[in-house]
């Protein structure tokens, strides 16, 4: 069906990297880019396979400096399957879409079934034509299996084809051009071998983290028996070479089934033996396809999202990639939310704050996955406390970029491709990532009703993050308020004041307001703790009643700067120069990467009122209008609707949207602020990756936060859904371009609560169960929806 098919027609080399990212297949344990099986890494193609949480650390020399980076490792390539038609003169080049005469070329995702399908017709130099159909899967049922079926059909001729099926360990991390001068060789101790008659294997280790990798592949032929079969084994590559008779009456099918294990897996002693055992037990391609489709059917049932039209197809693609990166299998792993999915090597596979945009969606469908992702942060809480201590702070300072062990992985230098210069990177000063962790803890516990988690691991994280913010806050007598100095907000383009000797900004509004929120929520948790747990936690964290009094004071007196009747992004933002927006757009066209443009000119964004992405406006993304007004009231400020509208308008005209998250946040806000303007931003959020609006970045990996955020835009943004006060709060907004849609959510113990919206009407249904009714609040009216009941509600005039 068209609404479940994401298709590309024709072969276009400049688009291959983009297509490879968007055609990635995965299962939450590992993923493989949608590269052609016959391709090798070059300027057009980039095969890549990545296992969640598989990192390795290397040192590189940049100029006269030694730079250490930790990367998500590109694992040995299981895809290689190349072929050619045998010729009498022996000129037998392998097929390549870059070299042979293509008659037809189509590829695409079957989203419902979770497969990548490829159709090729091409003509040999001697005029013979061959049709090739390929179906690929990365198994959603057994997370260690993948498979590739290739069907060859000659058109009007009889002869032989030669097929090579291989495992290739001669890979490096080279998928991001600006990283290529850095060390990308992560694998060592490569060994290969074969088990007759149809299996080859490969084993290796990462050279620093010492993660063992075992891979095995079984290649079988259906059709005429091969006339020749031989092995080609080198230390880093193991291949089967098969010569097979072929005719229109006897087409040939080659099936390749692969097993992958690493030493991170539980309940194994040797990853290679585990891969061989798993492969031996694996059924053939048909059996794998059937069980894989069943696993996907179950996922789609839990993640139901029904939006008509083109927007619905893009949302379904986004959901597909979210589930491939963070599936129920992820609940068994010690991993975070990789900002670029398991789809490429951009950001080195690191974990940023993107869970802030991902977990709100997962909370209402796969809360067990959300809990596992929070556990990734909890396991690294001791490291966050060490980091804070090393900086002379109490509590926990989570890193802006996290990898295997939770230390700060943010690079110290970054390359501006426009100028060719390596520049200092101060984004590690985005301490607000700690507030994102705390926010996710609170949101998960509210949605899942997981009091046990909130009072144990959640409380430990909340309290340590609160301790950090309390220690950062300094009382400024000039304002009689607490200030937080030397930070960077979500707008990464501003990392210092003009001509300042060092980096950092004072009183970033987003940072201060979210810090106040963390302190207030930490106090709420402490008040609700059973006394034995309270005493235990106080002893473990080292808190006193005096600390709580201090937190209360800070949470009410953190400074939020204003200028000209709007919230200042940071203290002094309104004093910066105005940018000639029209002039820069006329000269450069796309100015999303304004930082690179200005630096190449010898200038800096730090001089201008020009934001990369939503910064102050992120507050309206995280908090409903009433909640945000309440936060400002607690801080002693009045935030009325007029002030907020002015603030939105002010930054709307001073943002270049250099992040895929920016359109999402602006679309979310404007759907409630000015609906006529919302759709252009919503559409940009939807198309950010599929149209590669950032100019080549999607080919390095999809933007997982933006994809999940668009799902949550429908789930919570347009419905106004909140999980607070032990109720579902709803406040739908009529967005004409998305006026009909339906979805289901898991709210606490109710699986499959349905919401169906159409103009002027909302239907909410609760599945039959033994659980109590759900409390729903709509337009200040509270009512109950009993199990098995569907309520049809007329929406307030919008």
C-alpha positions in Angstrom: 0.0 0.0 0.0 1.3 3.5 -0.9 0.9 4.8 2.6 3.3 2.1 3.9 5.9 2.4 1.1 8.9 4.8 1.0 10.2 4.6 -2.5 13.0 5.9 -4.8 13.0 5.6 -8.5 16.2 5.8 -10.6 19.8 5.8 -9.6 21.2 9.2 -8.6 24.8 9.0 -7.1 24.6 12.5 -5.4 21.6 11.2 -3.4 23.0 7.8 -2.4 24.3 8.8 1.0 20.9 10.4 1.8 19.0 7.3 0.6 21.3 5.0 2.5 20.5 6.8 5.8 16.8 6.8 5.2 16.8 3.2 4.0 18.6 2.0 7.1 17.2 -1.2 8.7 17.6 -1.9 12.4 16.1 -3.5 15.5 17.3 -1.5 18.4 20.4 -3.8 18.9 22.1 -3.1 15.6 21.3 -1.3 12.3 22.8 -1.4 8.8 22.7 1.5 6.3 20.7 1.0 3.1 23.8 0.8 1.0 23.8 -1.5 -2.1 25.3 -4.9 -1.2 27.8 -4.7 -4.1 29.1 -1.3 -3.1 32.2 -0.4 -1.1 32.9 2.7 0.8 33.8 5.6 -1.5 32.6 9.1 -2.3 29.2 7.8 -3.4 28.4 4.8 -1.2 28.9 4.2 2.5 28.0 0.8 3.9 27.9 0.9 7.7 26.7 -1.4 10.5 26.5 -0.1 14.1 25.6 -1.9 17.3 24.0 0.2 20.1 26.5 1.1 22.7 29.5 -0.3 20.9 32.1 2.5 21.3 35.9 2.8 21.0 38.3 5.5 21.9 41.2 6.6 19.6 43.8 9.4 19.6 44.5 11.6 16.6 47.0 14.3 15.9 45.6 17.6 14.7 48.3 20.1 13.9 50.5 19.9 17.0 47.7 18.7 19.3 46.8 15.2 20.4 43.0 14.8 20.3 41.1 11.9 21.8 37.7 10.9 20.5 35.3 8.1 21.3 33.2 6.8 18.3 30.4 4.4 17.7 32.3 1.8 15.8 31.5 0.9 12.2 31.4 -2.9 12.5 32.5 -5.5 9.9 30.3 -5.3 6.8 27.9 -8.3 6.5 26.3 -7.0 3.3 28.7 -7.8 0.5 27.0 -9.7 -2.3 28.2 -8.9 -5.7 27.6 -10.7 -9.1 28.4 -10.7 -12.8 27.4 -12.7 -15.9 30.0 -15.1 -17.1 31.3 -14.2 -20.6 33.2 -16.3 -23.1 36.1 -13.8 -23.4 36.6 -13.7 -19.6 35.9 -10.0 -19.3 33.7 -10.2 -16.2 33.5 -7.0 -14.2 31.3 -7.1 -11.2 27.9 -5.4 -11.6 27.9 -1.7 -10.5 25.0 0.8 -10.9 27.8 3.3 -11.5 29.1 1.4 -14.5 26.5 -0.8 -16.2 23.6 0.3 -18.4 20.6 0.5 -16.1 17.2 -0.1 -17.6 15.3 0.1 -14.3 16.3 0.9 -10.8 14.0 1.2 -7.9 14.4 0.8 -4.1 12.3 1.5 -1.1 11.1 0.5 2.3 8.1 -1.6 3.1 7.4 0.2 6.4 4.7 -2.2 7.5 6.9 -5.3 7.0 10.3 -3.7 7.9 12.1 -4.6 4.7 14.2 -2.9 2.1 13.3 -3.9 -1.5 15.4 -3.3 -4.5 14.6 -3.9 -8.2 17.3 -3.7 -10.9 17.2 -4.4 -14.7 20.4 -3.8 -16.6 22.1 -4.7 -19.9 25.5 -6.3 -20.3 27.8 -5.0 -23.0 26.9 -8.0 -25.1 23.2 -7.1 -25.0 22.1 -9.7 -22.4 19.7 -8.4 -19.8 19.3 -9.5 -16.2 16.6 -8.7 -13.7 17.6 -8.6 -10.0 15.2 -8.4 -7.0 16.6 -8.0 -3.5 14.8 -8.1 -0.1 16.7 -7.2 3.0 15.8 -7.4 6.7 17.4 -6.8 10.1 15.3 -9.1 12.2 13.0 -7.4 14.7 12.2 -10.7 16.5 15.8 -12.0 17.1 18.0 -8.9 17.4 21.1 -10.8 16.3 19.9 -11.9 12.9 19.8 -10.2 9.5 19.1 -11.6 6.0 19.4 -10.7 2.3 17.5 -12.5 -0.5 18.7 -11.9 -4.1 16.7 -13.3 -7.1 18.3 -13.4 -10.5 16.2 -13.8 -13.7 17.7 -13.6 -17.2 15.6 -12.1 -20.0 15.8 -14.5 -23.0 19.2 -16.0 -22.5 20.9 -19.0 -20.9 24.3 -19.0 -19.2 26.0 -18.7 -15.9 26.3 -16.0 -13.2 29.0 -15.7 -10.6 28.0 -14.6 -7.1 30.3 -13.6 -4.3 28.9 -13.5 -0.7 31.3 -12.2 1.9 31.9 -10.8 5.4 34.3 -7.9 5.2 36.4 -6.6 8.2 38.4 -4.1 6.1 36.3 -1.2 7.3 37.0 2.0 9.1 35.0 4.9 10.4 35.0 7.2 7.4 31.4 8.2 6.8 31.8 11.9 7.8 34.1 13.8 5.5 35.2 16.4 8.2 36.4 13.5 10.4 38.5 11.9 7.8 41.8 13.4 8.9 41.2 11.7 12.3 42.1 8.2 13.2 39.2 5.9 12.2 40.7 2.4 12.5 38.9 0.8 15.4 39.2 -3.0 14.8 42.1 -5.3 15.6 42.8 -9.1 15.8 40.7 -9.9 12.7 40.3 -13.6 12.0 38.1 -15.4 9.5 37.3 -18.9 8.5 34.6 -21.2 7.1 32.4 -24.1 8.1 31.5 -26.3 5.1 29.4 -26.3 3.1 27.9 -22.8 3.3 29.1 -20.8 6.3 31.9 -18.2 6.7 32.7 -16.4 9.9 34.7 -13.4 11.1 35.9 -12.3 14.6 37.7 -9.2 15.8 38.0 -6.8 18.7 37.9 -3.0 19.1 41.4 -1.9 19.8 40.8 0.2 22.9 37.5 -0.8 24.5 38.3 -4.5 23.8 34.7 -5.3 22.7 34.7 -8.7 21.0 32.7 -9.1 17.8 31.5 -12.3 16.2 29.8 -12.6 12.9 28.7 -15.6 10.8 27.0 -15.8 7.4 25.3 -18.7 5.7 24.8 -18.5 1.9 22.5 -20.9 0.1 21.3 -21.2 -3.5 17.8 -22.2 -4.6 17.6 -23.3 -8.3 20.2 -25.1 -10.3 23.1 -26.5 -8.4 26.3 -24.4 -8.6 28.8 -25.7 -11.1 31.6 -24.3 -9.0 31.9 -23.2 -5.4 35.1 -22.1 -3.7 36.2 -20.1 -0.7 38.3 -17.0 -0.6 39.7 -16.4 2.9 42.0 -13.6 4.0 42.6 -12.4 7.5 40.0 -9.7 7.2 37.6 -11.1 4.6 35.8 -14.4 4.1 33.9 -15.0 0.9 32.0 -17.7 -0.9 32.4 -17.6 -4.7 29.6 -19.5 -6.5 29.1 -20.1 -10.2 25.5 -21.0 -11.0 23.7 -22.0 -14.3 20.8 -19.7 -15.1 18.0 -19.5 -17.7 14.5 -17.9 -17.9 13.1 -21.3 -16.9 15.5 -21.7 -14.0 16.1 -18.4 -12.2 18.4 -18.4 -9.2 17.8 -17.3 -5.7 20.7 -16.6 -3.3 19.9 -16.3 0.4 22.3 -14.9 2.9 21.5 -15.1 6.6 23.8 -13.4 9.1 24.2 -13.6 12.9 26.0 -10.8 14.9 27.0 -10.9 18.6 29.3 -8.8 20.7 30.9 -9.4 24.1 28.5 -6.9 25.6 25.7 -9.5 25.2 24.5 -11.2 28.3 24.6 -15.0 28.8 27.4 -15.8 26.2 31.0 -16.7 26.7 32.3 -16.0 23.2 30.6 -13.8 20.6 31.8 -15.9 17.6 30.5 -19.1 19.1 27.2 -17.4 19.9 26.9 -16.1 16.3 27.7 -19.6 14.9 25.1 -21.2 17.3 22.5 -18.7 16.5 23.1 -19.0 12.8 22.8 -22.8 13.0 19.4 -22.5 14.6 18.1 -19.8 12.3 15.5 -20.8 9.8 15.7 -20.0 6.1 14.8 -16.7 4.6 11.1 -17.4 4.3 10.8 -18.3 7.9 12.8 -15.3 9.0 10.7 -13.0 6.9 7.5 -14.4 8.4 8.6 -14.0 12.1 10.1 -10.6 11.3 6.8 -9.3 9.8 5.0 -10.6 12.9 7.3 -8.7 15.2 6.7 -5.5 13.2 3.0 -6.0 13.3 3.1 -6.1 17.1 5.2 -2.9 17.2 2.8 -1.1 14.8 -0.1 -2.1 17.0 1.5 -0.5 20.1 2.5 2.6 18.2 -0.6 3.3 16.2 -0.6 6.6 14.4 -3.1 7.4 11.7 -2.5 10.6 9.9 -3.7 10.9 6.3 -1.8 12.1 3.3 1.8 13.0 2.7 2.3 14.1 6.3 1.1 10.7 7.5 3.6 8.9 5.3 6.5 11.0 6.5 5.4 10.5 10.2 5.2 6.8 9.6 8.8 6.9 8.2 9.9 8.8 11.3 8.2 6.3 13.6 9.9 3.5 11.6 13.3 4.9 12.3 12.6 5.7 16.0 11.5 2.1 16.5 14.5 0.7 14.7 16.8 2.7 16.9 14.9 2.3 20.2 12.9 -0.9 20.1 11.8 -3.1 23.0 15.2 -4.9 22.5 16.7 -1.6 23.7 15.2 -2.2 27.1 17.7 -5.0 27.6 20.7 -2.8 26.8 22.9 -0.2 28.6 22.5 2.5 25.9 21.3 6.1 25.6 19.6 7.9 22.8 22.1 8.4 19.9 21.4 11.8 18.4 21.9 10.4 14.8 20.3 7.0 15.4 22.2 3.9 14.4 22.2 5.3 10.9 25.7 6.9 10.5 28.7 8.4 12.2 27.8 12.0 12.6 28.3 13.3 16.2 30.3 10.1 16.6 27.2 8.2 17.7 27.2 10.3 20.9 24.2 10.9 23.3 23.2 14.5 23.7 20.0 15.9 25.0 17.8 14.4 22.2 16.1 12.1 24.7 14.2 15.3 25.7 12.4 15.0 22.3 12.3 11.2 22.2 11.2 10.0 25.6 7.9 11.9 25.7 6.8 9.8 22.7 8.2 6.5 24.1 6.6 7.1 27.5 3.2 6.7 26.1 4.0 3.6 24.0 7.1 1.8 25.3 7.6 2.9 28.9 10.0 0.0 29.4 12.3 1.5 26.8 12.1 4.9 28.4 13.0 3.4 31.8 16.0 1.6 30.2 17.2 4.9 28.7 16.9 6.6 32.0 18.9 3.8 33.6 21.7 4.6 31.1 21.8 8.0 32.8 21.5 6.5 36.3 24.5 4.1 35.8 26.5 7.2 34.8 25.4 9.2 37.8 28.7 8.5 39.7 30.7 9.8 36.7 28.5 12.9 36.5 29.2 13.5 40.2 33.0 13.0 39.6 32.8 15.5 36.7 31.1 18.1 38.9 33.6 17.5 41.6 36.5 18.0 39.3 35.0 21.3 38.4 34.7 22.3 42.0 30.9 21.7 42.1 28.6 19.6 44.2 26.0 17.2 42.7 26.0 15.8 39.2 27.1 17.5 36.0 26.0 15.4 33.1 28.1 15.7 29.9 26.8 17.5 26.8 28.1 14.5 24.8 28.1 11.1 26.4 29.3 7.7 25.1 30.3 4.5 26.8 31.1 5.6 30.4 29.5 9.0 30.8 32.5 11.2 30.8 32.4 14.4 28.7 33.0 13.4 25.1 32.5 16.8 23.5 35.3 17.6 21.2 37.7 20.4 22.1 38.0 21.5 18.4 35.6 21.5 15.5 36.3 22.1 11.8 34.6 24.9 9.8 34.5 23.5 6.3 34.0 27.0 4.9 37.2 28.4 6.3 39.2 25.1 6.8 40.0 26.2 10.3 39.8 24.1 13.4 38.1 26.2 16.2 37.6 25.8 19.9 34.4 24.0 20.8 32.7 25.3 24.0 29.4 23.4 23.6 30.4 21.4 26.7 29.1 24.4 28.7 25.6 23.4 27.9 24.9 22.3 31.4 21.2 22.4 30.7 21.5 18.7 29.6 21.2 17.9 33.3 17.8 19.6 33.4 16.8 17.5 30.4 17.7 14.3 32.3 15.6 15.5 35.3 12.7 16.5 33.0 12.7 13.0 31.4 12.7 11.3 34.8 9.7 13.3 35.9 7.8 13.0 32.7 8.3 9.2 32.5 7.2 8.7 36.1 4.1 10.8 35.5 3.1 9.0 32.4 3.9 5.5 33.6 2.8 6.0 37.2 6.1 4.6 38.2 6.3 5.8 41.8 8.9 3.1 42.7 11.3 4.6 40.1 10.7 8.1 41.1 11.5 7.3 44.8 14.7 5.3 44.0 16.8 5.9 40.9 14.8 8.9 39.7 15.1 10.6 43.1 18.9 10.0 43.1 19.3 11.7 39.8 16.9 14.6 40.5 18.6 15.4 43.8 22.1 15.3 42.5 21.2 17.5 39.5 19.4 19.9 41.9 22.6 19.9 44.1 24.6 21.0 41.0 22.3 23.8 40.1 22.2 25.0 43.8 25.9 25.1 43.8 26.1 27.0 40.5 23.7 29.7 41.7 25.4 32.7 43.1 23.6 35.5 44.9 24.1 38.8 43.1 23.6 41.7 45.4 23.0 44.1 42.5 19.8 42.2 41.5 19.1 40.6 44.9 18.7 37.4 42.9 20.7 34.2 42.2 22.6 34.1 38.9 24.1 31.2 37.0 27.2 32.3 35.0 29.5 30.9 32.4 27.1 28.6 30.5 25.9 28.1 27.0 22.2 27.7 26.2 20.5 25.6 23.5 21.6 28.3 21.0 25.1 26.9 20.4 26.0 29.8 18.2 26.4 32.0 21.2 29.2 30.7 23.5 30.8 34.0 24.7 30.4 37.7 24.9 32.0 39.8 22.2 35.7 40.3 22.8 35.5 38.4 26.2 38.7 36.7 27.3 36.8 33.4 27.9 33.7 31.4 27.0 30.3 31.3 28.7 27.3 33.5 29.2 25.4 34.7 32.2 21.8 34.0 33.2 20.6 32.1 30.1 16.9 32.2 30.6 16.2 28.6 29.5 19.0 27.3 31.8 17.8 29.3 34.8 14.1 28.6 34.5 14.7 24.8 34.0 17.2 24.9 36.9 14.4 26.4 39.1 12.0 23.7 37.9 14.5 21.0 38.8 14.9 22.4 42.3 11.2 22.6 42.8 10.6 19.1 41.6 13.4 17.7 43.7 11.7 19.3 46.8 8.4 17.8 45.7 10.0 14.3 45.6 11.6 14.7 49.0 8.3 15.8 50.6 6.5 12.7 49.2 9.2 10.2 50.1 8.4 7.7 52.9 10.5 8.7 55.9 12.8 5.6 55.9 13.7 6.2 52.2 14.1 10.0 52.9 16.6 9.3 55.6 18.4 6.8 53.5 18.6 9.2 50.5 19.7 12.1 52.7 22.6 10.0 54.1 23.6 8.7 50.6 23.5 12.1 48.9 24.7 14.1 51.9 21.7 16.5 52.3 20.5 18.4 55.3 17.4 20.4 56.0 19.4 23.5 55.5 20.1 22.4 52.0 16.4 22.2 51.3 15.8 25.7 52.6 18.5 26.9 50.3 17.0 25.1 47.4 13.6 26.6 48.1 15.1 30.1 48.2 17.0 29.6 44.9 14.0 28.1 43.2 12.1 31.3 43.9 14.9 33.8 43.2 16.8 32.7 40.1 17.2 35.6 37.8 15.5 35.8 34.4 16.7 38.8 32.4 14.3 40.9 30.2 14.8 43.6 27.7 12.3 45.7 25.8 9.4 43.8 27.2 10.6 40.3 26.2 12.5 37.6 27.9 16.3 37.9 27.2 18.0 34.8 25.8 20.8 35.7 28.2 21.9 38.7 30.1 23.0 41.3 27.5 21.4 39.6 24.5 19.4 42.8 23.7 22.6 44.8 23.7 24.1 42.9 20.8 24.0 44.2 17.2 21.2 43.4 14.8 22.2 41.2 11.9 21.5 42.3 8.3 19.3 39.2 7.7 18.2 40.3 4.2 21.7 41.0 3.1 23.1 37.6 4.3 20.2 35.7 2.7 20.8 37.6 -0.6 24.5 36.8 -0.5 24.4 33.2 0.7 20.8 31.9 0.2 20.7 29.2 2.9 22.1 30.8 6.1 21.2 28.0 8.6 24.9 27.6 9.3 25.4 31.3 10.0 28.2 30.5 12.5 30.3 29.0 9.7 29.5 31.9 7.3 30.5 34.6 9.8 33.6 32.8 11.0 34.8 32.4 7.4 34.3 36.2 7.0 36.4 36.8 10.1 33.3 37.6 12.2 31.4 35.8 14.9 27.7 35.2 15.7 28.6 36.3 19.3 28.3 39.9 18.1 24.7 39.6 16.9 21.1 38.9 18.0 21.0 35.8 15.9 20.1 32.4 17.3 20.8 29.0 15.9 17.6 27.5 17.1 14.9 27.9 19.7 16.4 28.8 23.1 14.1 30.9 25.2 11.2 29.5 23.2 12.2 26.0 24.3 10.4 26.9 27.6 7.1 26.9 25.7 7.9 23.5 24.2 8.5 21.9 27.6 5.8 23.6 29.6 2.2 24.3 28.9 1.2 28.0 29.1 -0.3 27.6 32.5 2.7 25.6 33.8 5.1 28.2 32.4 3.2 31.1 33.9 3.3 29.3 37.2 7.0 28.8 37.0 7.6 32.5 36.4 5.2 33.4 39.2 7.2 31.2 41.6 10.3 33.1 40.5 8.5 36.4 41.2 7.9 37.4 37.6 4.6 38.0 35.8 4.5 36.2 32.4 1.2 37.1 30.8 0.0 36.1 27.4 1.1 39.4 25.8 4.7 39.2 27.1 5.0 35.6 25.8 3.5 36.6 22.4 6.0 39.4 22.1 8.8 37.0 23.1 7.8 34.5 20.5 7.6 37.1 17.8 10.9 38.7 18.8 12.9 35.4 18.4 11.0 34.2 15.5 12.6 37.0 13.5 16.1 36.4 14.9 16.6 32.7 14.4 18.3 31.0 11.4 17.1 27.5 12.2 20.5 25.8 12.1 19.2 22.8 13.9 16.5 20.3 12.7 14.9 20.8 16.2 14.2 24.5 15.6 11.4 24.0 13.1 9.8 21.5 15.3 9.8 23.7 18.4 8.6 26.7 16.4 5.8 24.6 14.8 4.8 23.4 18.2 4.6 26.9 19.6 2.9 28.5 16.6 0.2 25.9 16.5 -1.0 27.5 19.6 0.3 31.1 19.1 -0.5 31.8 15.4 -1.9 28.9 13.6 -1.7 30.4 10.2 2.1 30.5 10.5 2.5 27.1 12.1 2.3 24.9 9.1 5.5 26.2 7.4 7.5 25.2 10.5 5.7 21.9 10.9 6.4 21.1 7.3 10.1 22.0 7.8 10.2 19.6 10.7 8.6 16.9 8.7 10.9 17.3 5.7 14.1 18.1 7.6 15.7 14.7 6.9 13.7 13.4 4.0 14.5 16.5 2.0 17.9 16.9 3.7 17.2 20.6 4.5 20.5 20.9 6.4 22.4 20.3 3.2 24.1 16.9 3.3 23.8 16.1 7.0 21.2 13.4 6.7 23.6 11.2 4.8 25.7 11.1 7.9 22.8 9.8 10.0 19.2 10.8 10.6 18.2 13.3 13.3 16.4 11.1 15.8 15.2 13.9 18.1 13.6 15.8 15.3 11.9 12.6 13.9 10.6 11.6 17.4 9.6 15.2 18.0 7.3 15.3 15.0 5.5 12.2 16.3 5.1 13.9 19.7 3.9 17.1 17.9 0.9 15.1 16.9 0.6 13.1 20.1 1.0 15.9 22.6 1.5 19.2 20.7 -1.8 19.2 18.7 -3.8 17.4 21.3 -2.5 19.4 24.3 -2.1 16.1 26.0 -0.3 16.2 29.4 0.0 13.6 32.1 -0.2 15.5 35.3 -2.3 15.4 38.5 -3.0 11.7 37.9 -5.1 12.6 34.8 -4.9 13.0 31.1 -5.2 16.7 30.4 -6.3 17.6 26.8 -6.4 20.9 25.0 -6.6 20.2 21.3 -5.8 22.9 18.7 -7.3 22.9 15.2 -4.4 23.0 12.7 -6.1 22.9 9.3 -3.4 20.9 7.6 -3.6 18.2 10.3 -7.3 18.3 11.1 -8.0 14.6 11.1 -5.8 12.1 12.9 -5.9 9.2 15.4 -3.5 7.6 17.7 -3.3 5.3 20.6 -1.3 5.6 23.8 -0.4 3.5 26.8 -1.3 5.5 29.9 -0.1 3.8 33.0 -1.7 0.3 33.0 -4.1 1.0 30.2 -2.8 -0.3 26.9 -4.4 1.2 23.8 -6.2 4.3 24.9 -7.4 5.8 21.6 -7.7 9.5 20.6 -9.5 10.4 17.4 -9.7 14.0 16.4 -11.6 15.7 13.7 -12.8 19.3 13.3 -14.9 20.2 16.4 -14.8 16.7 17.8 -12.7 14.4 20.0 -13.3 10.7 20.7 -11.5 9.1 23.5 -11.7 5.3 24.1 -10.4 3.2 26.9 -9.9 -0.5 26.2 -11.7 -3.1 28.4 -9.7 -4.0 31.5 -9.9 -4.5 35.2 -8.2 -1.2 35.8 -10.0 1.9 37.2 -11.4 4.6 34.9 -9.2 7.2 33.5 -9.6 10.8 34.6 -9.7 13.2 31.7 -9.6 17.0 31.9 -10.8 19.0 28.9 -11.5 22.8 29.0 -11.7 22.9 32.8 -14.2 20.0 32.8 -13.2 16.8 34.5 -14.8 13.5 33.7 -14.1 9.8 33.9 -13.9 7.3 31.0 -14.5 3.8 32.1 -12.8 0.7 30.7 -14.5 -0.4 27.5 -16.1 3.1 27.1 -15.7 5.6 24.2 -16.7 9.2 24.8 -17.5 11.6 22.0 -16.8 15.1 23.0 -17.5 18.5 21.3 -14.4 20.6 21.4 -14.5 24.2 22.6 -14.8 26.7 19.7 -11.3 27.1 18.4 
